[in-house]
Amino acid sequence: MSGAPSGRTTTNATISIADLEQKARQIRRHIVTMTYKANSGHPGGSLSATDIVMALYFHVLRHNPKDPKWPDRDRFVLSKAHACPVLYAALAESGYFPVEELATFRQINSRLQGHAHIKTPGVEMSGGSLGQGLSFGIGAALAARLDGRTSRVYVLLGDGECDEGQVWEAAMAAPHFKLDNLCAIVDRNRIQNDRFTSEVMELEPIADKWRAFRWNVIEANGHSIADMLAAFDQAKQVKGRPTVIIAQTTKGKGVSFMENNPDFHGKAPNKDEYEKAMKELA
């Protein structure tokens, strides 16, 4: 692959869908365990984004866990940074740091804080205030173009996050600069904080809104790894404008009592809930 020094890990195009699905189950176990042990965190939006992040880290992204700052790497930006348990789990399983370090999530002096932070190996942008990731991604995509690199930039947004005005300022800017090396993904789980998105701010017709801003729009099942891989492949073929993938997902996916339940946007499971979740994810 262009720009990849010999011996470096880049994409893993040979891994099977079945293996990716098994890996996703392991990532979900990490998410539930991290939030249970910390007694805090955001399991719901981490679980909804798991299959999207899995497809990226274990098939799509050109990256190197042994060299997180490799200049030719693709960039992944977690704009909904409170969903960092899924990112930390993917980074650990990729080899950026030991899996055992996940047990330090949200502990004092840990590298794994409650919102993604650049001191964690592999994290591209510190987050917390919502709505900023797409603007950051535009900067990274422009920089790659100016440097003559083939790097692509992927930004994961929450659907509740799309209430932020800065998202739409960035949505207007990216087509202006014809950033076809930029791909946004909206985790459309329909829940934000403690309510459904339709109760807070109606987003529909969300796909038409992105089209109106001159983005190439792909709608996909965010829990079908095959669907997501096809969407990412299609996005790479588009020239002259950015792509957004509207990924239909379920908040808390994989754990029955968390699914589509606003309570688990930002609440950890108790002991009984944790044990039940582990049985379901076995």
C-alpha positions as MATLAB code, in Angstrom:
seq = 'MSGAPSGRTTTNATISIADLEQKARQIRRHIVTMTYKANSGHPGGSLSATDIVMALYFHVLRHNPKDPKWPDRDRFVLSKAHACPVLYAALAESGYFPVEELATFRQINSRLQGHAHIKTPGVEMSGGSLGQGLSFGIGAALAARLDGRTSRVYVLLGDGECDEGQVWEAAMAAPHFKLDNLCAIVDRNRIQNDRFTSEVMELEPIADKWRAFRWNVIEANGHSIADMLAAFDQAKQVKGRPTVIIAQTTKGKGVSFMENNPDFHGKAPNKDEYEKAMKELA';
ca = [
       0.000    0.000    0.000;
       1.305    3.433   -0.911;
       3.356    5.098    1.801;
       3.382    2.082    4.145;
       6.892    1.097    5.228;
       7.652   -2.617    5.196;
       6.474   -4.520    8.239;
       3.932   -1.975    9.391;
       0.358   -2.897   10.119;
      -2.079   -1.083    7.888;
      -5.478   -2.480    6.974;
      -6.440   -6.090    7.583;
      -8.483   -6.819    4.488;
      -8.272  -10.592    4.954;
     -10.221  -10.815    8.211;
     -13.629  -12.462    7.723;
     -17.015  -10.963    8.570;
     -17.512  -13.752   11.118;
     -14.213  -12.865   12.800;
     -15.164   -9.181   12.846;
     -18.516  -10.018   14.444;
     -16.765  -12.091   17.105;
     -14.345   -9.230   17.717;
     -17.297   -6.856   18.060;
     -18.733   -9.075   20.792;
     -15.429   -8.859   22.650;
     -15.403   -5.078   22.263;
     -18.920   -4.938   23.740;
     -17.756   -7.024   26.718;
     -14.923   -4.539   27.260;
     -17.356   -1.591   27.130;
     -19.719   -3.048   29.712;
     -16.846   -4.148   31.974;
     -15.096   -0.767   31.799;
     -18.204    1.195   32.757;
     -19.200   -1.306   35.464;
     -15.770   -1.195   37.124;
     -15.615    2.611   36.882;
     -19.246    2.890   38.015;
     -19.623    5.617   35.414;
     -19.289    6.256   31.703;
     -21.413    6.048   28.571;
     -22.209    2.455   27.600;
     -25.258    3.108   25.370;
     -23.619    5.193   22.654;
     -20.475    3.076   22.810;
     -22.465   -0.089   22.134;
     -24.378    1.530   19.263;
     -21.112    2.555   17.582;
     -19.277   -0.741   18.107;
     -19.828   -2.305   14.676;
     -18.936    0.959   12.916;
     -15.684    1.313   14.853;
     -14.912   -2.383   14.370;
     -15.265   -2.107   10.594;
     -12.925    0.879   10.591;
     -10.147   -0.360   12.880;
     -10.030   -3.960   11.693;
     -10.663   -3.563    7.976;
     -10.829   -0.003    6.616;
      -8.259    2.216    8.325;
      -4.645    2.370    7.243;
      -2.935    2.661   10.612;
      -0.020    1.377   12.622;
      -0.432    0.668   16.357;
       3.369    0.546   16.723;
       3.672    4.057   15.305;
       0.514    6.048   16.218;
       1.901    9.229   14.613;
       2.795    7.598   11.273;
       2.286   10.524    8.835;
       0.555    8.420    6.178;
      -2.050    6.967    8.529;
      -5.766    7.477    8.029;
      -7.345    9.536   10.827;
     -10.317    8.498   12.945;
     -11.954   11.320   14.916;
     -14.442   10.428   17.659;
     -16.474   13.615   17.777;
     -18.943   12.119   20.287;
     -16.019   11.733   22.657;
     -18.076   10.570   25.632;
     -18.428    7.253   23.760;
     -14.698    6.702   24.293;
     -15.076    3.192   25.794;
     -15.607    1.805   22.284;
     -12.551    3.665   20.982;
     -10.346    2.593   23.902;
     -11.428   -1.021   23.443;
     -10.703   -0.916   19.701;
      -7.305    0.698   20.271;
      -6.375   -1.877   22.919;
      -7.485   -4.802   20.748;
      -5.498   -3.264   17.853;
      -2.322   -3.155   19.962;
      -1.938    0.545   20.821;
      -1.695   -0.332   24.536;
      -2.259   -3.441   26.693;
      -5.837   -4.692   26.979;
      -5.294   -4.862   30.750;
      -5.072   -1.036   30.802;
      -8.803   -0.846   30.059;
      -9.340   -1.617   33.761;
      -7.970    1.873   34.575;
     -10.816    3.622   32.721;
     -11.806    6.857   34.498;
      -9.251    6.305   37.297;
      -7.042    9.130   38.567;
      -3.830    9.428   36.492;
      -5.106    6.909   33.940;
      -4.520    7.580   30.230;
      -8.111    6.503   29.653;
     -10.237    9.420   30.798;
     -14.016    9.810   30.579;
     -13.787   11.712   27.311;
     -11.238   10.874   24.624;
      -7.922   12.699   25.145;
      -4.835   12.934   22.971;
      -2.557   11.571   25.691;
      -4.038    8.169   24.870;
      -2.023    6.475   22.090;
      -4.037    6.476   18.874;
      -6.493    9.236   19.862;
      -6.391   12.038   17.287;
      -8.469   14.726   19.036;
      -9.427   15.563   22.596;
     -13.177   15.836   22.865;
     -15.863   16.771   25.307;
     -17.715   19.726   23.930;
     -19.832   18.284   21.156;
     -19.950   19.505   17.564;
     -16.235   20.067   16.997;
     -15.034   16.822   15.445;
     -16.169   17.502   11.893;
     -14.366   20.858   11.856;
     -11.223   19.103   13.128;
     -11.645   16.457   10.427;
     -11.864   19.119    7.742;
      -8.563   20.543    8.944;
      -6.937   17.108    8.865;
      -8.307   16.382    5.379;
      -7.059   19.725    4.050;
      -3.645   19.137    5.630;
      -3.376   15.712    3.979;
      -4.178   17.261    0.604;
      -1.631   20.065    1.081;
       1.020   17.521    2.110;
       0.284   15.388   -0.952;
      -0.707   12.376    1.168;
      -3.393    9.826    0.363;
      -4.633    9.668    3.947;
      -8.381    9.570    4.484;
     -10.235   11.089    7.465;
     -13.217    9.474    9.179;
     -15.341   11.403   11.718;
     -17.955    9.687   13.891;
     -20.797   11.974   14.979;
     -23.663   11.322   17.350;
     -27.127   12.113   16.043;
     -27.896   14.248   19.106;
     -24.628   16.013   18.381;
     -26.107   17.113   15.062;
     -28.158   19.655   17.035;
     -24.948   21.701   17.273;
     -24.628   24.605   14.873;
     -20.919   24.012   14.354;
     -21.697   20.652   12.739;
     -23.642   22.437   10.014;
     -21.000   25.129    9.529;
     -18.535   22.305    8.913;
     -21.059   20.483    6.712;
     -21.236   23.601    4.560;
     -17.442   23.984    4.380;
     -16.378   20.445    3.423;
     -18.111   20.368   -0.010;
     -16.833   23.893   -0.670;
     -13.294   22.521   -0.399;
     -14.244   19.370   -2.380;
     -12.899   17.121    0.376;
     -13.388   13.668   -1.129;
     -10.868   12.287    1.395;
     -13.349   13.020    4.207;
     -16.060   10.631    5.387;
     -18.469   11.466    8.222;
     -20.537    8.785    9.923;
     -23.682    9.649   11.891;
     -24.468    7.108   14.619;
     -28.247    7.355   14.199;
     -29.359    5.651   17.423;
     -32.179    8.184   18.014;
     -31.362    8.813   21.700;
     -29.443   11.694   23.238;
     -28.643   12.115   26.909;
     -31.894   11.144   28.656;
     -34.449   11.423   25.850;
     -35.171   10.480   22.256;
     -33.756   12.863   19.670;
     -37.216   13.489   18.217;
     -38.291   14.933   21.584;
     -35.321   17.294   21.842;
     -34.827   18.443   18.238;
     -36.331   16.669   15.226;
     -33.535   15.720   12.819;
     -35.537   14.198   10.005;
     -35.190   14.281    7.098;
     -31.536   14.027    8.117;
     -30.288   12.446    4.868;
     -31.937   15.175    2.777;
     -30.326   17.834    4.949;
     -26.839   16.469    4.209;
     -27.719   16.181    0.512;
     -28.783   19.831    0.551;
     -25.286   20.663    1.776;
     -23.939   18.826   -1.321;
     -22.598   15.723    0.439;
     -22.661   12.258   -1.075;
     -25.086   10.448    1.262;
     -25.105    6.716    1.976;
     -27.676    5.124    4.273;
     -26.617    1.845    5.913;
     -27.378   -0.617    8.680;
     -24.856    0.363   11.346;
     -25.006   -3.104   12.910;
     -24.225   -4.943    9.678;
     -20.449   -5.040    9.289;
     -20.924   -6.118    5.670;
     -23.141   -3.076    5.075;
     -20.627   -0.759    6.678;
     -17.693   -2.182    4.715;
     -19.635   -1.712    1.481;
     -20.493    1.864    2.477;
     -16.875    2.719    3.284;
     -15.756    1.188   -0.013;
     -18.377    3.200   -1.917;
     -17.263    6.394   -0.160;
     -13.700    5.867   -1.399;
     -14.906    5.844   -5.006;
     -16.605    9.269   -4.813;
     -14.592   12.152   -6.223;
     -14.967   15.899   -5.702;
     -17.132   15.924   -2.583;
     -17.244   14.396    0.910;
     -19.403   11.452    1.943;
     -21.622   11.024    4.983;
     -22.881    7.602    6.043;
     -26.136    7.680    7.988;
     -25.712    4.503   10.048;
     -28.979    3.252   11.543;
     -28.169    1.824   14.967;
     -29.705    0.911   18.321;
     -28.512    2.548   21.508;
     -27.144   -0.127   23.849;
     -26.986   -2.716   21.050;
     -26.202   -6.228   22.284;
     -27.462   -5.909   25.867;
     -31.214   -6.469   26.105;
     -32.030   -4.088   28.975;
     -29.834   -1.322   27.557;
     -31.214   -1.459   24.018;
     -33.219    1.628   23.051;
     -33.171    2.674   26.719;
     -32.273    6.340   27.379;
     -31.315    5.438   30.977;
     -28.049    3.926   29.767;
     -26.809    6.885   27.788;
     -24.596    7.795   30.734;
     -25.201    5.238   33.468;
     -23.108    2.232   34.420;
     -24.705   -1.175   35.049;
     -24.993   -2.396   38.640;
     -23.672   -5.816   39.701;
     -26.790   -7.773   38.714;
     -27.060   -5.913   35.394;
     -23.373   -6.473   34.698;
     -23.648  -10.202   35.251;
     -26.721  -10.400   33.011;
     -24.966   -8.416   30.269;
     -21.920  -10.686   30.397;
     -24.139  -13.741   29.948;
     -25.813  -12.144   26.933;
     -22.452  -11.241   25.396;
     -20.799  -14.633   26.097;
];
